[in-house]
Amino acid sequence: MRILLIAKDTEQYTDWFPQGIAYIAAILLKEGYKVEIYHQNVNHYPEEHLTGYLDKNHFDVVGVGAIGGYYQYRKLLNISDAINNSEQRPFYIIGGHCPSPDPEYFLKKTKADVAVLGEGEVTIVEVLDALSNKKALTDIKGIAFRDNENIIINEDRPLIQDIDTIPFPAYHLFPINYYRLIRPMPGATKTDFILPVLSGRGCTFKCTFCYRMDKGFRQRSNEGIVEEVKLLKKNYGISYIMFSDELLMSSKEITISLCEAFLKANLNIIWNCNGRLNYAKPDVLKLMKRAGCVFINYGIEAMDDLVLKNMNKGLTIKQVIEGTKNTIAAGISPGLNMLFGNIGDNKETINKAVEFLLKYDDGVQLRTIKPVTPYPGSPLYYAAIDKGLIKDCEDFYENKHLNSDMLTVNYTELNDDEFHRCLFDANKKLLTNYYNRQLSTSVEQARKLYIDKDSSFRGFRQR
């Protein structure tokens, strides 16, 4: 059985390594299937190319995943049209965060045959086994499927408890020389080669704006993570790891244990991760710095205790300020993320967020404030439905969520024009601050070059 997995085009010069399909490819190879990757993202193929490729090459199954959001949604629909228009249309499977909350809608919209709901490594093997042996799909947990004109949604599948049983992503099927060039990355030099790695799945917190397929948190073993990093260093020259899971800093104990494992293994890499400011204590951060951490991306979301409580963030302003100061003191750059538009937000709360970002900005990243988006599956999404602000998944994707930097649903007492004006004023200050800093840096480079006669200068270049 021949399987084609599609790496969607994101219209970027360099692209994030598609870990989801790389894990699926690995499990399929382990089970003896023939797997090919369609690298639309690397080659920027138009959808018509995919149709032609399927016409010329026979595949039994084609699969594509989508994580959600307006761009991924539109891309999924365009790819679906390309697949459905092919003369040798394979059995079509979709998966990921995008279709999982409302598989009936997505199966109807994409005309796919099966939607894998949630974690896919075990499910996809059972689906392909059923296809190979002409067995019914009705007993496979974790899928929805088309039965003529009907959509059948099966029982949920339990999560894979021991995620160390999942093989490493099938790196050899992908052009790693392309993916390892992703830029910019905080703390990376121009000669670093970069790839993402997962240290765990899920998150221990339950923020109202977040939809995740994995309930709870499952940590990989330190040994497994270290082994994968060593493989990436040896086979692909990777010197910088982006830990891409939702929350590497899931507890002080787990973070300390992992850093000690890095030091013991003498990995000699630099890395970044997503973290929590309530765990950003001096002893933890100093150890993270010793183990190679150069950047921690923090989801703060608001600088108001009531708004934080409303979103079930599990943070206080005191913890935010203390953790940020601790991170900077440890010599690690903090990524400070803010949202606007949660329940309780107003002009005052966004101004407090801007003041905080300006005070603690180190110029490593361009930071702007985005409006909160109630993605299908999140508690905030269902709250919007209850309040009559969204009708359903179709209304969300077709009418409301047209751009991630614009308002999808207004939970504030501001009207829509006032809301966007607040975002414009806030981001104008943040953009001005960032580019003034870049200007100052460039002018200082020019001074060193021409006044100090600094011969190490390599030319004025955009980042």
C-alpha positions in Angstrom: 0.0 0.0 0.0 1.4 3.4 -1.1 0.8 6.4 1.1 1.3 10.1 0.2 1.5 12.6 3.0 1.3 16.3 2.2 3.5 19.0 3.7 1.4 22.0 3.0 2.8 25.3 1.6 2.9 28.1 4.1 4.2 30.7 1.6 7.3 31.3 3.7 10.9 31.5 2.6 11.9 28.9 5.2 9.4 26.7 6.9 8.9 24.9 10.2 9.6 21.2 10.1 6.3 19.4 9.8 6.6 17.2 12.9 3.0 15.9 12.7 3.3 14.1 9.4 6.9 13.1 10.2 5.6 11.2 13.2 2.8 9.6 11.2 5.4 8.7 8.4 7.6 7.1 11.0 4.9 4.8 12.4 3.7 3.8 8.9 7.3 2.9 7.9 7.6 0.8 11.0 4.5 -1.1 10.0 5.8 -1.8 6.6 4.0 0.7 4.4 5.5 2.6 1.5 5.4 6.3 2.4 6.2 9.4 0.3 6.1 13.0 1.2 4.7 15.6 -1.1 6.8 18.7 -0.4 4.5 21.5 -1.5 6.0 23.8 1.1 9.6 23.4 -0.1 8.7 23.8 -3.8 5.7 26.2 -3.5 3.8 24.0 -5.8 0.3 25.3 -6.8 -2.6 23.0 -6.0 -2.9 22.1 -9.7 0.5 20.4 -9.4 -0.8 18.1 -6.8 -3.7 17.1 -9.0 -1.3 16.3 -11.8 1.0 14.4 -9.5 -1.8 12.2 -8.3 -2.9 11.7 -12.0 0.6 10.5 -12.9 1.4 8.4 -9.8 -0.8 5.8 -8.1 -1.3 6.1 -4.3 -3.7 4.1 -2.3 -4.1 6.7 0.4 -3.4 10.4 0.7 -3.2 12.2 4.0 -3.0 15.8 5.2 -3.2 17.5 8.6 -4.2 21.0 9.6 -3.7 22.8 12.9 -6.5 25.4 12.6 -6.7 29.1 11.8 -7.9 30.9 8.8 -4.9 30.2 6.6 -4.7 26.5 7.4 -8.5 26.2 6.8 -8.3 27.8 3.4 -5.3 25.7 2.5 -7.0 22.5 3.5 -10.0 23.3 1.3 -7.8 24.1 -1.7 -5.7 20.9 -1.2 -8.9 18.9 -0.8 -10.2 20.3 -4.1 -6.9 19.3 -5.8 -7.2 15.7 -4.4 -10.9 15.3 -5.3 -10.2 16.6 -8.8 -7.6 13.9 -9.5 -8.3 11.1 -11.9 -6.8 8.5 -9.6 -8.2 10.0 -6.4 -6.8 8.0 -3.5 -8.6 7.2 -0.2 -8.4 10.6 1.5 -7.7 11.1 5.2 -7.5 14.4 7.1 -6.3 15.0 10.7 -5.0 17.5 13.2 -6.4 20.2 15.4 -8.5 21.8 12.6 -11.0 18.9 11.9 -10.9 17.2 15.3 -13.5 19.4 17.2 -16.1 19.2 14.4 -15.3 16.3 12.1 -18.8 16.2 10.5 -18.4 19.7 9.2 -14.9 19.1 7.8 -15.7 15.8 6.2 -18.6 17.4 4.4 -16.5 20.5 3.4 -13.4 18.6 2.3 -15.2 15.4 1.0 -12.4 13.4 2.7 -13.2 9.8 3.5 -11.9 9.7 7.1 -11.0 12.3 9.8 -8.5 11.1 12.4 -9.5 12.8 15.7 -6.8 13.7 18.1 -3.6 11.7 18.4 -3.0 9.8 15.2 -0.2 7.3 15.5 -2.2 4.3 16.6 -5.4 5.3 14.8 -3.8 5.6 11.3 -2.4 2.1 11.5 -5.8 0.6 12.3 -7.5 2.6 9.5 -4.9 1.3 7.0 -5.2 -2.2 8.3 -9.0 -2.0 7.8 -8.6 -0.7 4.2 -6.0 -3.4 3.4 -8.2 -6.2 4.7 -11.5 -4.7 3.6 -12.8 -4.5 7.2 -15.4 -2.0 8.5 -14.3 1.3 10.0 -17.1 1.2 12.6 -15.0 -0.3 15.4 -11.9 2.0 15.0 -11.7 4.5 17.9 -10.7 8.1 17.2 -12.1 8.6 13.7 -15.1 10.0 11.9 -15.9 8.6 8.4 -18.2 9.0 5.5 -20.8 6.2 5.0 -22.4 7.2 1.7 -24.2 10.4 2.6 -23.9 9.8 6.3 -21.1 10.9 8.7 -20.3 8.4 11.4 -18.4 9.6 14.5 -16.8 6.8 16.5 -15.8 6.6 20.1 -12.8 8.6 21.2 -9.5 6.9 21.4 -7.5 6.9 24.7 -4.2 8.7 24.5 -0.9 6.9 24.1 0.3 6.9 27.7 3.9 5.9 27.0 4.9 8.3 24.2 8.4 6.9 24.2 6.9 4.0 22.3 6.4 6.3 19.3 9.4 6.2 16.9 11.3 9.4 16.2 10.0 11.5 13.2 11.0 10.1 9.8 13.6 12.7 9.3 15.2 10.9 6.3 12.1 11.5 4.2 12.4 15.3 4.5 15.0 17.7 3.0 16.5 18.7 6.4 19.1 20.9 4.7 16.1 23.2 3.9 14.3 22.9 7.3 17.4 23.5 9.4 17.7 27.0 7.9 14.6 28.4 9.6 15.1 32.0 10.8 15.1 34.2 12.8 15.5 32.4 16.0 16.4 34.1 19.3 19.9 33.5 20.4 20.9 31.8 17.2 24.0 32.7 15.3 24.0 32.9 11.5 25.8 29.6 11.3 23.5 27.6 13.6 21.3 24.8 12.2 17.9 24.6 13.8 15.2 22.0 14.2 12.2 21.5 16.5 11.9 18.6 19.0 9.0 17.5 21.2 9.8 16.9 24.9 6.2 16.0 25.8 2.5 16.2 24.7 -0.2 18.3 26.2 -0.3 20.9 28.9 -1.1 20.9 32.6 -3.2 24.1 32.4 -6.6 24.8 31.1 -6.7 28.4 29.6 -10.1 29.2 28.1 -8.8 30.3 24.7 -6.8 27.1 24.1 -7.9 24.0 22.2 -5.7 21.0 22.5 -6.3 17.5 21.3 -4.3 16.0 24.2 -6.0 16.1 27.6 -3.5 16.4 30.4 0.3 16.1 30.0 2.6 13.3 29.0 6.4 13.7 29.3 8.9 11.9 27.2 11.8 10.3 29.0 15.0 12.3 29.4 16.8 9.4 27.7 14.6 9.5 24.6 15.0 13.3 24.2 18.7 13.2 24.6 19.0 10.3 22.1 17.0 12.3 19.5 19.0 15.4 20.0 22.2 13.4 19.6 20.8 11.9 16.4 20.0 15.3 15.0 23.5 16.6 15.8 25.2 13.6 14.3 23.1 13.2 11.1 22.2 16.7 10.3 24.6 19.1 12.1 21.8 20.6 14.3 23.2 23.0 16.9 20.0 24.7 18.1 16.8 22.9 19.3 13.4 24.5 19.4 11.3 22.6 21.9 8.0 22.9 20.2 5.6 21.3 22.7 3.1 23.5 24.4 4.9 23.6 27.7 8.4 22.2 28.4 8.3 23.9 31.8 5.4 21.8 33.0 6.8 21.7 36.5 10.0 22.7 38.4 10.9 19.1 38.9 10.5 18.0 35.2 12.5 21.1 34.0 15.3 20.5 36.5 15.5 16.8 35.6 15.7 17.5 31.9 18.4 20.1 32.2 20.5 17.8 34.4 20.2 15.1 31.7 21.4 17.6 29.1 24.4 18.5 31.2 25.2 14.9 32.0 25.1 14.0 28.3 27.3 17.0 27.4 25.0 17.8 24.5 26.6 21.2 23.9 23.6 22.7 22.1 21.6 25.8 22.6 17.8 25.7 22.8 14.5 27.5 23.4 11.2 26.4 24.8 7.7 27.4 25.9 7.6 28.1 29.6 5.5 29.3 32.6 6.3 32.3 34.6 5.1 30.8 37.9 7.9 28.2 37.5 10.5 30.8 36.5 12.5 30.7 39.7 16.1 31.7 39.9 17.5 28.2 40.6 15.5 26.7 37.7 16.5 29.4 35.3 20.2 29.3 36.2 20.2 25.6 35.5 18.4 26.1 32.2 21.0 28.6 31.2 23.8 26.2 32.1 22.1 23.5 30.0 22.0 25.7 26.9 18.6 27.6 27.1 18.8 31.0 25.4 15.1 31.9 25.1 11.9 31.1 26.9 8.6 31.9 25.2 6.0 32.9 27.9 2.3 33.1 27.3 1.3 36.0 29.6 -1.8 37.1 27.6 -2.8 40.0 29.9 -1.5 42.4 32.6 -4.7 42.4 34.7 -5.5 39.9 37.4 -9.2 39.9 36.7 -8.6 39.1 33.0 -6.1 36.4 33.9 -8.7 34.9 36.3 -11.4 35.1 33.6 -9.2 33.1 31.1 -8.3 30.6 33.8 -4.6 31.4 33.1 -3.3 30.3 36.5 -1.0 33.3 36.7 -1.0 36.6 38.6 0.6 39.9 37.7 3.0 39.5 40.6 4.2 36.2 39.2 4.5 37.6 35.7 6.7 40.5 36.8 8.8 38.4 39.2 9.3 35.6 36.6 10.3 38.0 33.8 12.8 39.7 36.0 14.3 36.3 37.1 14.6 35.2 33.4 16.4 38.4 32.4 18.7 38.1 35.5 19.6 34.5 34.5 20.8 35.8 31.1 17.9 34.2 29.2 15.8 36.2 26.7 12.0 36.2 27.6 9.4 36.0 24.9 6.5 38.0 26.2 3.2 37.2 24.5 0.0 39.2 25.0 -3.6 38.9 23.8 -6.3 41.5 23.8 -10.1 40.9 23.8 -10.6 38.4 26.6 -13.5 38.8 28.9 -12.8 41.9 31.1 -10.3 43.5 28.7 -10.6 47.3 28.0 -8.5 50.2 27.0 -6.8 50.3 30.3 -5.8 46.6 30.3 -4.2 46.8 26.8 -2.3 50.0 27.8 -0.9 48.1 30.9 0.2 45.3 28.5 2.0 47.7 26.2 3.7 49.4 29.2 5.0 46.0 30.4 6.2 45.0 26.9 8.1 48.2 26.5 9.7 48.0 29.9 11.0 44.5 29.5 11.6 44.3 25.8 15.2 43.3 24.9 14.8 43.7 21.2 15.4 40.0 20.4 11.9 39.6 18.8 9.3 41.8 17.3 6.3 41.5 19.6 2.8 42.7 18.7 -0.5 42.1 20.5 -3.1 39.9 18.7 -6.8 39.7 19.4 -7.9 36.5 21.3 -9.4 34.0 18.9 -12.0 31.4 20.1 -10.8 28.4 18.1 -13.3 25.6 17.8 -12.9 23.2 20.6 -11.8 25.8 23.2 -14.0 26.8 26.1 -14.0 30.3 24.8 -15.5 29.0 21.5 -18.4 27.3 23.3 -19.0 30.4 25.4 -19.3 32.4 22.2 -21.9 30.0 20.9 -23.8 30.2 24.2 -23.9 34.0 23.9 -24.9 33.9 20.3 -21.7 35.4 19.1 -20.8 32.4 16.9 -23.3 30.1 15.3 -21.1 27.1 14.6 -17.8 25.9 13.1 -18.9 27.0 9.6 -19.8 30.5 10.9 -16.4 30.7 12.6 -14.3 29.8 9.5 -16.4 31.3 6.8 -17.7 34.5 8.4 -15.8 35.4 11.6 -12.2 34.3 11.5 -10.8 35.9 8.4 -7.4 37.0 9.8 -5.6 36.2 13.0 -4.6 39.8 13.6 -8.3 41.0 13.3 -11.2 40.6 15.6 -13.1 37.3 15.4 -15.5 37.7 18.3 -15.8 40.7 20.5 -16.1 39.8 24.2 -15.4 43.4 25.4 -17.7 46.4 25.9 -15.9 48.2 23.1 -17.5 48.4 19.7 -15.6 46.7 16.9 -14.1 50.0 15.6 -12.9 50.9 19.1 -11.4 47.5 19.5 -9.4 47.7 16.4 -8.3 51.2 17.2 -6.9 50.0 20.6 -4.9 47.3 18.7 -3.6 49.8 16.2 -2.5 52.3 18.9 -0.9 49.5 21.0 1.0 47.9 18.1 2.0 51.3 16.7 3.9 51.9 19.9 5.4 48.4 19.9 6.4 48.6 16.2 8.0 52.0 16.7 9.9 50.8 19.7 11.2 47.8 17.8 12.3 49.5 14.6 13.8 52.5 16.6 16.0 49.9 18.4 17.0 48.4 15.0 17.8 51.8 13.7 20.0 52.6 16.7 21.8 49.4 16.3 22.5 50.0 12.6 23.7 53.6 13.3 26.0 52.3 16.0 27.4 49.7 13.5 28.1 52.5 11.1 29.8 54.6 13.8 32.1 51.6 14.7 32.8 51.0 11.0 33.7 54.5 9.9 34.8 56.2 13.1 36.4 53.3 15.0 37.6 51.7 11.7 36.1 48.3 12.7 37.2 46.0 10.0 35.1 43.1 11.3 32.0 44.7 9.8 30.2 42.4 7.3 27.9 44.9 5.5 24.5 46.4 6.2 21.9 43.6 5.9 18.3 43.0 6.8 17.8 40.3 9.3 
